[in-house]
């Protein structure tokens, strides 16, 4: 299995792809169903798989964006990540050693590059997906439809050079949280809860909605980061704990990066008749005592 994975990912072995697909899915058709199920889970909206090797078929297609998303997912797998950054590897074929080399011509020749995969068919021409990290910046680059290997390498280098030169890492999650805390301090007394025992809402951000902590942002757009909070101020009691109160949206140069739900920590109970009676007695007695 390991030898087949190296043959697949280093040498683009179509025979390895077929063998792995038949072993895993029991048939090529069933493996294609498994691939499409995974594509749906990853929300790859412009992708459909028919074969395990990707040879030209009008019903087998993807896009540069989907390939980038798929690569980001795959690189989280330590075995995949290890294989695609391997320059040379020796496998055994019928107990005979054979050394194979990675077809990624940029691997070892471009600073920080650690993968990922070359591709070629007559319909797609020369393709290359690369991943590269320098300091805290980590990019995935996809080029498709190049005429030659030289073209795909040149275009990949241009895109990566541009990215490292023009982008910086920004912790957008921290910015969103800081803006949210300031907003809460300024609006803590702004809520009206009809018939509520309290008018105070203890708000928090549903952090599972954050897609990332930090993101590469164009250096020219760092000062255009804006946090918008859309919220409703009037409610009727009772109000259950963890009710969605509003939404925080973060924009960079008017482009929406993410949205996070705003929820309440505390439950607001509805006043009972006894609460109103207590209020009247308290204020009535207080009036006469003061008088």
C-alpha positions as CSV (number, residue, x, y, z in Angstrom):
1,X,0.0,0.0,0.0
2,X,2.8,2.4,0.9
3,X,4.7,1.6,-2.3
4,X,1.5,2.3,-4.3
5,X,1.0,5.6,-2.6
6,X,4.5,6.7,-3.4
7,X,4.1,5.5,-7.0
8,X,0.9,7.4,-7.2
9,X,2.0,10.7,-5.7
10,X,5.6,10.9,-6.9
11,X,5.4,9.4,-10.3
12,X,1.7,9.9,-11.2
13,X,1.3,6.2,-11.6
14,X,-2.1,5.5,-13.1
15,X,-1.6,1.8,-12.4
16,X,-1.2,2.7,-8.8
17,X,-4.4,4.7,-8.8
18,X,-6.4,1.8,-10.2
19,X,-4.9,-0.7,-7.8
20,X,-5.6,1.5,-4.8
21,X,-9.1,2.3,-6.0
22,X,-10.0,-1.4,-6.5
23,X,-8.6,-2.3,-3.1
24,X,-10.3,0.5,-1.3
25,X,-13.6,0.7,-3.1
26,X,-13.9,-2.9,-4.4
27,X,-14.5,-1.5,-7.9
28,X,-13.6,1.6,-9.8
29,X,-17.3,2.7,-10.0
30,X,-17.8,2.4,-6.3
31,X,-14.5,4.3,-5.6
32,X,-15.8,7.1,-7.8
33,X,-18.9,7.2,-5.6
34,X,-16.7,7.4,-2.5
35,X,-14.7,10.3,-4.1
36,X,-17.8,12.2,-5.0
37,X,-19.2,11.7,-1.5
38,X,-16.0,13.2,-0.1
39,X,-16.1,16.1,-2.6
40,X,-19.7,16.9,-1.4
41,X,-18.5,16.8,2.2
42,X,-15.8,19.3,1.3
43,X,-18.3,21.5,-0.6
44,X,-16.4,21.2,-3.9
45,X,-19.1,22.7,-6.0
46,X,-17.4,22.4,-9.4
47,X,-16.0,18.8,-9.1
48,X,-17.1,15.4,-10.3
49,X,-15.1,12.3,-10.3
50,X,-15.5,9.3,-12.7
51,X,-12.0,7.7,-12.6
52,X,-9.3,7.4,-9.9
53,X,-6.5,8.6,-12.2
54,X,-8.2,11.6,-13.9
55,X,-7.6,10.7,-17.5
56,X,-9.7,12.8,-19.8
57,X,-13.5,12.2,-19.5
58,X,-16.1,14.9,-20.1
59,X,-17.9,13.9,-16.8
60,X,-14.6,14.1,-14.8
61,X,-13.8,17.6,-13.9
62,X,-12.7,20.1,-11.2
63,X,-11.6,23.7,-10.8
64,X,-8.5,25.5,-9.5
65,X,-10.4,26.7,-6.4
66,X,-11.7,23.2,-5.7
67,X,-8.2,21.7,-6.1
68,X,-6.9,24.3,-3.6
69,X,-9.6,23.3,-1.1
70,X,-9.0,19.6,-1.6
71,X,-5.2,20.2,-1.2
72,X,-5.7,22.1,2.0
73,X,-7.8,19.1,3.4
74,X,-5.3,16.5,2.1
75,X,-2.3,18.2,3.7
76,X,-3.8,17.7,7.1
77,X,-3.2,14.0,6.6
78,X,0.4,13.3,7.9
79,X,1.0,10.4,5.5
80,X,-0.1,12.5,2.4
81,X,1.9,15.5,3.6
82,X,5.0,13.3,4.1
83,X,4.8,11.7,0.7
84,X,4.2,14.8,-1.4
85,X,7.3,16.5,-0.1
86,X,9.6,13.5,-0.7
87,X,12.1,14.1,-3.5
88,X,13.2,10.5,-4.1
89,X,12.0,7.1,-2.7
90,X,13.0,3.5,-3.1
91,X,10.2,1.0,-3.5
92,X,10.2,-2.8,-3.9
93,X,8.6,-4.4,-7.0
94,X,8.7,-8.2,-6.8
95,X,11.4,-7.8,-4.2
96,X,13.5,-5.7,-6.5
97,X,14.5,-2.2,-5.4
98,X,13.6,0.7,-7.7
99,X,14.1,4.4,-6.9
100,X,11.5,6.8,-8.1
101,X,11.7,10.6,-8.2
102,X,9.1,13.2,-7.6
103,X,7.8,14.8,-10.9
104,X,7.3,18.2,-9.1
105,X,10.2,20.2,-10.6
106,X,10.0,22.9,-8.0
107,X,10.5,20.6,-5.0
108,X,13.9,21.4,-3.6
109,X,14.4,24.3,-6.0
110,X,12.1,26.9,-4.5
111,X,12.5,28.1,-0.9
112,X,9.8,26.7,1.5
113,X,8.1,24.5,-1.1
114,X,6.8,21.2,0.4
115,X,4.5,19.7,-2.2
116,X,2.2,18.9,-3.8
117,X,1.4,17.3,-7.2
118,X,1.9,17.6,-11.0
119,X,-0.6,16.6,-13.6
120,X,-1.0,16.2,-17.3
121,X,-3.6,15.0,-19.8
122,X,-4.2,16.1,-23.4
123,X,-7.3,17.9,-22.3
124,X,-5.9,19.6,-19.2
125,X,-2.3,20.2,-20.4
126,X,0.4,20.8,-17.8
127,X,-0.9,21.4,-14.3
128,X,0.8,21.9,-11.0
129,X,-0.4,22.3,-7.4
130,X,2.2,23.6,-5.0
131,X,2.3,24.4,-1.3
132,X,4.9,26.7,0.2
133,X,5.6,28.1,3.6
134,X,7.9,30.9,4.7
135,X,7.8,32.1,8.3
136,X,4.1,32.2,9.2
137,X,2.7,32.5,5.7
138,X,1.5,29.3,4.0
139,X,0.2,29.3,0.5
140,X,-1.4,26.8,-1.9
141,X,-1.0,27.7,-5.5
142,X,-2.8,26.0,-8.5
143,X,-2.0,26.5,-12.2
144,X,-3.9,24.6,-14.9
145,X,-3.7,24.4,-18.7
146,X,-0.1,25.3,-19.2
147,X,1.6,24.4,-22.5
148,X,4.8,23.1,-21.0
149,X,6.4,22.1,-17.7
150,X,8.5,25.3,-17.9
151,X,5.3,27.4,-18.2
152,X,3.7,25.8,-15.2
153,X,6.9,26.3,-13.1
154,X,7.3,29.9,-14.2
155,X,3.6,30.8,-13.5
156,X,3.7,29.1,-10.1
157,X,6.9,30.9,-9.1
158,X,5.3,34.3,-10.2
159,X,2.2,33.6,-8.1
160,X,4.1,32.5,-5.1
161,X,6.6,35.4,-5.3
162,X,3.6,37.9,-5.6
163,X,1.9,36.3,-2.6
164,X,4.9,36.4,-0.3
165,X,5.7,40.0,-1.3
166,X,2.2,41.5,-1.1
167,X,0.5,39.6,1.8
168,X,0.9,39.5,5.5
169,X,-0.6,37.3,8.2
170,X,-3.4,38.9,10.3
171,X,-5.2,37.4,13.2
172,X,-8.7,38.2,12.1
173,X,-10.3,36.3,15.0
174,X,-8.6,38.5,17.6
175,X,-9.7,41.6,15.7
176,X,-13.3,40.3,15.7
177,X,-13.2,39.5,19.4
178,X,-11.7,42.8,20.4
179,X,-14.3,44.8,18.4
180,X,-17.1,42.6,19.9
181,X,-15.9,43.3,23.5
182,X,-15.8,47.0,22.8
183,X,-19.3,46.9,21.3
184,X,-20.7,45.0,24.3
185,X,-19.3,47.5,26.8
186,X,-20.9,50.3,24.8
187,X,-24.3,48.7,24.4
188,X,-24.7,46.7,27.7
189,X,-27.8,48.8,28.7
190,X,-29.3,49.0,25.2
191,X,-31.6,45.9,25.3
192,X,-35.3,45.9,26.1
193,X,-36.8,42.6,27.1
194,X,-40.6,42.9,27.5
195,X,-41.8,41.2,30.7
196,X,-38.3,40.0,31.4
197,X,-37.0,39.6,35.0
198,X,-33.8,41.3,33.8
199,X,-32.9,43.5,30.9
200,X,-29.3,42.4,30.8
201,X,-28.0,40.0,28.1
202,X,-24.7,38.4,28.6
203,X,-23.5,38.0,25.0
204,X,-20.8,35.8,23.5
205,X,-19.5,34.7,20.0
206,X,-20.1,31.2,18.8
207,X,-16.5,30.4,18.2
208,X,-17.1,27.2,16.3
209,X,-18.2,29.5,13.5
210,X,-14.7,31.0,13.1
211,X,-13.3,29.3,9.9
212,X,-9.7,30.3,10.9
213,X,-7.8,32.4,13.4
214,X,-5.4,34.1,11.0
215,X,-5.4,34.8,7.3
216,X,-3.2,36.2,4.7
217,X,-4.3,39.7,3.9
218,X,-3.1,42.0,1.2
219,X,-0.8,44.6,2.9
220,X,-2.7,47.4,1.2
221,X,-6.0,46.2,2.7
222,X,-5.0,45.7,6.3
223,X,-6.4,49.1,7.3
224,X,-9.7,48.4,5.5
225,X,-10.7,45.6,7.9
226,X,-14.2,46.3,9.3
227,X,-16.3,44.5,11.8
228,X,-20.1,44.9,11.5
229,X,-22.5,43.8,14.2
230,X,-26.1,43.2,13.2
231,X,-28.3,42.7,16.3
232,X,-31.8,43.1,17.5
233,X,-32.4,45.1,20.7
234,X,-36.0,44.3,21.6
235,X,-37.2,40.9,22.8
236,X,-40.1,39.3,24.6
237,X,-39.5,37.1,27.6
238,X,-38.9,34.3,28.1
239,X,-35.6,34.1,26.2
240,X,-33.8,30.8,26.3
241,X,-30.0,30.4,26.9
242,X,-27.9,30.3,23.7
243,X,-30.5,32.0,21.6
244,X,-29.1,33.6,18.5
245,X,-29.2,37.4,19.2
246,X,-27.3,38.6,16.1
247,X,-24.4,38.2,13.8
248,X,-20.8,39.6,13.6
249,X,-19.5,39.9,10.1
250,X,-15.8,40.7,9.3
251,X,-15.0,42.5,6.0
252,X,-11.7,43.2,4.3
253,X,-12.0,45.9,1.7
254,X,-15.8,45.3,1.5
255,X,-15.2,41.5,0.9
256,X,-16.9,39.3,3.5
257,X,-14.4,37.0,5.1
258,X,-16.6,35.3,7.7
259,X,-19.7,35.7,9.9
260,X,-20.1,34.5,13.5
261,X,-23.3,34.1,15.4
262,X,-23.8,36.1,18.6
263,X,-25.6,34.2,21.4
264,X,-26.7,34.9,25.0
265,X,-25.2,33.1,28.0
266,X,-28.0,33.9,30.4
267,X,-31.6,32.8,30.3
268,X,-34.2,35.5,30.7
269,X,-37.3,34.4,32.6
270,X,-40.7,35.9,32.2
271,X,-42.1,37.9,35.1
272,X,-44.9,36.3,37.1
273,X,-47.8,37.9,38.9
274,X,-45.8,37.6,42.1
275,X,-43.0,39.6,40.6
276,X,-45.3,42.5,39.7
277,X,-46.9,42.4,43.2
278,X,-43.4,42.4,44.8
279,X,-42.5,45.4,42.7
280,X,-45.6,47.3,43.7
281,X,-45.2,46.6,47.4
282,X,-41.6,47.4,47.3
283,X,-42.1,50.8,45.6
284,X,-45.3,51.6,47.6
285,X,-43.7,50.9,51.0
286,X,-40.6,52.7,49.9
287,X,-42.7,55.8,49.0
288,X,-44.4,56.0,52.4
289,X,-41.2,55.3,54.2
290,X,-39.6,58.2,52.4
291,X,-42.6,60.4,52.9
